[in-house]
Amino acid sequence: MISINNINNSKPYKIFYKLYSEALEKKQSNIEAIAISSFNQSCEEVESRFVNLKYINNNEWIFFSNYNSPKASQFFSHEQISALFYWSATDTQIRIKAKISKTAQDFSDEHYLMRSMKKNALAHSSNQSLQIKSYENVLENYKKALADETLLLNRPDYWGGFSFKPYYFEFWQGNKNRLNKRETYELVRDQWQCYLLQP
């Protein structure tokens, strides 16, 4: 689930909350899974991966990651991202465009202390996305971190939150014969403009 706090009162956020509630009621698995696409400037390629969205605080959408990871490097060099939910339980797709940045350190600290020790052990033991000789090395490093309780109580500097603020939403809802409904909201001069798209 996503922790939704004081959600923004604008129309696209109200639609999102309604669709989220419907998918939750239908017991959508992995409802917090969101695909994040970013631009890799070094090779001029777009890359995507799923992350778990943890919070929506007003207009900020927050997940956590390793700040030394390739995706983090891409966020730092190119702040525009695209994000995508797909909830099969309601045949709903939500496309988002946004600007991304790091969260405040104290927010990352607070979330880190709420996590399980097992998750925090991985944050300490993994050099995310670096090549390894064997999976056994991953398990060995993980077990060492898990055994160090003092280590686990302190968030590593290279792990923390990312917050993105949407400026574009497309709400896609599947229908028979591909007569899909596509309702779009775009932030223009601080006002949400609404239009519909052909299926």
C-alpha positions as CSV (number, residue, x, y, z in Angstrom):
1,M,0.0,0.0,0.0
2,I,0.9,3.7,-0.4
3,S,0.8,6.0,2.6
4,I,-1.3,8.9,1.4
5,N,-1.2,12.0,3.6
6,N,-2.9,15.3,3.1
7,I,-3.2,14.6,-0.7
8,N,-3.3,17.6,-3.0
9,N,-6.9,18.9,-3.5
10,S,-6.6,19.4,-7.3
11,K,-8.7,17.4,-9.8
12,P,-6.0,14.9,-11.0
13,Y,-5.1,14.0,-7.5
14,K,-8.8,13.3,-6.7
15,I,-9.1,11.1,-9.7
16,F,-5.9,9.3,-8.7
17,Y,-7.2,8.6,-5.2
18,K,-10.5,7.3,-6.6
19,L,-8.8,4.9,-9.0
20,Y,-6.3,3.9,-6.3
21,S,-9.2,3.1,-3.9
22,E,-11.0,1.1,-6.5
23,A,-7.9,-1.0,-7.2
24,L,-7.3,-1.4,-3.5
25,E,-10.9,-2.6,-3.0
26,K,-10.3,-5.2,-5.8
27,K,-7.2,-6.4,-3.9
28,Q,-4.7,-5.3,-6.6
29,S,-1.4,-7.0,-5.8
30,N,1.7,-4.8,-5.7
31,I,-0.4,-1.7,-5.9
32,E,2.5,0.4,-4.9
33,A,4.7,-0.8,-7.8
34,I,5.5,2.1,-10.2
35,A,7.8,2.0,-13.2
36,I,10.2,5.0,-13.3
37,S,11.9,6.0,-16.6
38,S,14.9,8.3,-16.6
39,F,17.4,9.5,-19.2
40,N,21.0,8.2,-19.2
41,Q,23.0,11.1,-20.7
42,S,26.2,9.1,-21.0
43,C,24.8,6.8,-23.6
44,E,21.7,8.8,-24.6
45,E,19.3,6.0,-23.7
46,V,16.1,5.9,-21.7
47,E,16.0,3.3,-18.9
48,S,13.1,2.0,-16.8
49,R,12.7,0.0,-13.6
50,F,10.0,-0.7,-11.0
51,V,10.2,0.9,-7.5
52,N,7.8,0.8,-4.6
53,L,6.1,4.1,-4.1
54,K,5.9,4.6,-0.3
55,Y,4.3,8.0,0.2
56,I,2.2,10.7,-1.4
57,N,2.5,13.8,0.8
58,N,0.4,16.6,-0.8
59,N,1.9,16.8,-4.3
60,E,5.1,14.9,-3.5
61,W,5.4,11.2,-4.5
62,I,8.2,9.5,-2.6
63,F,10.3,6.3,-3.0
64,F,13.7,5.2,-1.6
65,S,16.9,4.0,-3.3
66,N,20.6,3.9,-3.2
67,Y,22.0,7.4,-4.1
68,N,25.0,5.7,-5.8
69,S,22.9,3.7,-8.2
70,P,22.7,4.3,-11.9
71,K,19.1,5.6,-11.7
72,A,20.1,8.1,-9.0
73,S,22.9,9.3,-11.2
74,Q,20.4,9.8,-14.0
75,F,18.0,11.7,-11.7
76,F,20.8,14.0,-10.6
77,S,21.9,14.8,-14.2
78,H,18.4,15.0,-15.8
79,E,15.6,15.8,-13.3
80,Q,12.7,15.0,-15.6
81,I,11.2,11.5,-15.3
82,S,8.2,9.5,-16.5
83,A,6.3,7.1,-14.2
84,L,3.7,4.5,-14.8
85,F,1.2,2.5,-12.8
86,Y,-0.8,-0.5,-14.2
87,W,-3.5,-2.1,-12.1
88,S,-4.8,-5.2,-13.8
89,A,-7.6,-5.6,-11.2
90,T,-9.4,-2.6,-12.7
91,D,-7.5,-2.4,-16.1
92,T,-6.2,1.0,-15.2
93,Q,-3.0,2.7,-16.4
94,I,-1.8,6.0,-15.0
95,R,1.0,7.8,-16.8
96,I,2.9,10.6,-15.0
97,K,5.6,13.1,-16.0
98,A,7.4,14.8,-13.2
99,K,10.5,16.6,-11.9
100,I,12.5,14.6,-9.3
101,S,14.9,15.5,-6.4
102,K,16.2,14.1,-3.1
103,T,14.1,14.3,0.0
104,A,15.3,16.0,3.1
105,Q,17.8,13.9,5.2
106,D,15.6,13.9,8.3
107,F,12.7,12.4,6.3
108,S,14.9,9.6,5.0
109,D,16.2,9.0,8.6
110,E,12.6,8.7,9.9
111,H,11.6,6.3,7.2
112,Y,14.8,4.2,7.6
113,L,14.0,3.6,11.3
114,M,10.5,2.4,10.5
115,R,11.9,-0.3,8.2
116,S,12.7,-3.9,9.2
117,M,16.3,-4.7,10.1
118,K,16.4,-7.2,7.2
119,K,15.6,-4.4,4.7
120,N,18.2,-2.1,6.3
121,A,20.8,-4.9,6.2
122,L,20.5,-4.9,2.4
123,A,20.8,-1.1,2.2
124,H,24.1,-1.4,4.0
125,S,25.4,-4.5,2.3
126,S,24.5,-3.9,-1.4
127,N,26.5,-1.7,-3.8
128,Q,23.5,-1.5,-6.0
129,S,23.9,-2.5,-9.7
130,L,27.7,-3.1,-9.5
131,Q,28.9,-6.3,-11.1
132,I,29.6,-9.2,-8.8
133,K,31.5,-12.5,-9.0
134,S,28.8,-14.6,-7.5
135,Y,25.4,-14.4,-5.8
136,E,27.1,-16.1,-2.8
137,N,29.0,-12.9,-2.2
138,V,25.7,-11.0,-1.9
139,L,24.4,-13.4,0.7
140,E,27.7,-13.3,2.7
141,N,27.7,-9.5,2.8
142,Y,24.1,-9.4,3.7
143,K,24.5,-11.8,6.6
144,K,27.5,-9.8,7.9
145,A,25.4,-6.6,7.9
146,L,22.4,-8.3,9.5
147,A,24.6,-9.4,12.4
148,D,25.7,-5.9,13.2
149,E,22.9,-4.3,15.1
150,T,24.7,-1.0,15.7
151,L,25.2,-0.6,11.9
152,L,21.6,-1.3,11.2
153,L,20.4,1.5,13.4
154,N,22.2,4.2,11.3
155,R,21.0,5.1,7.8
156,P,23.9,5.0,5.4
157,D,24.5,8.4,3.7
158,Y,24.2,6.8,0.2
159,W,20.6,5.6,0.9
160,G,17.5,7.8,1.1
161,G,14.4,9.2,-0.5
162,F,13.5,10.6,-3.9
163,S,10.5,12.9,-4.3
164,F,8.9,13.7,-7.6
165,K,6.2,16.4,-8.3
166,P,4.0,15.6,-11.3
167,Y,3.2,18.1,-14.0
168,Y,1.3,15.7,-16.2
169,F,-1.2,12.9,-15.7
170,E,-2.9,10.5,-18.1
171,F,-5.6,8.3,-16.7
172,W,-6.2,5.4,-19.1
173,Q,-9.1,3.0,-18.4
174,G,-9.5,-0.1,-20.5
175,N,-12.8,-0.9,-22.3
176,K,-14.3,-3.5,-24.6
177,N,-13.1,-3.4,-28.3
178,R,-10.2,-1.1,-27.2
179,L,-12.6,1.8,-26.8
180,N,-10.3,3.0,-24.0
181,K,-10.9,6.2,-22.1
182,R,-7.9,8.5,-21.8
183,E,-8.3,11.6,-19.6
184,T,-5.2,13.9,-19.4
185,Y,-4.2,16.7,-17.1
186,E,-1.3,19.0,-17.7
187,L,0.0,21.7,-15.4
188,V,0.2,25.0,-17.3
189,R,1.1,28.2,-15.5
190,D,0.1,26.6,-12.2
191,Q,-3.3,25.6,-13.5
192,W,-4.3,22.1,-14.5
193,Q,-5.6,21.9,-18.1
194,C,-7.8,18.9,-18.9
195,Y,-8.3,17.2,-22.3
196,L,-9.2,13.8,-23.7
197,L,-7.2,11.7,-26.1
198,Q,-8.3,9.3,-28.8
199,P,-8.1,5.6,-27.8
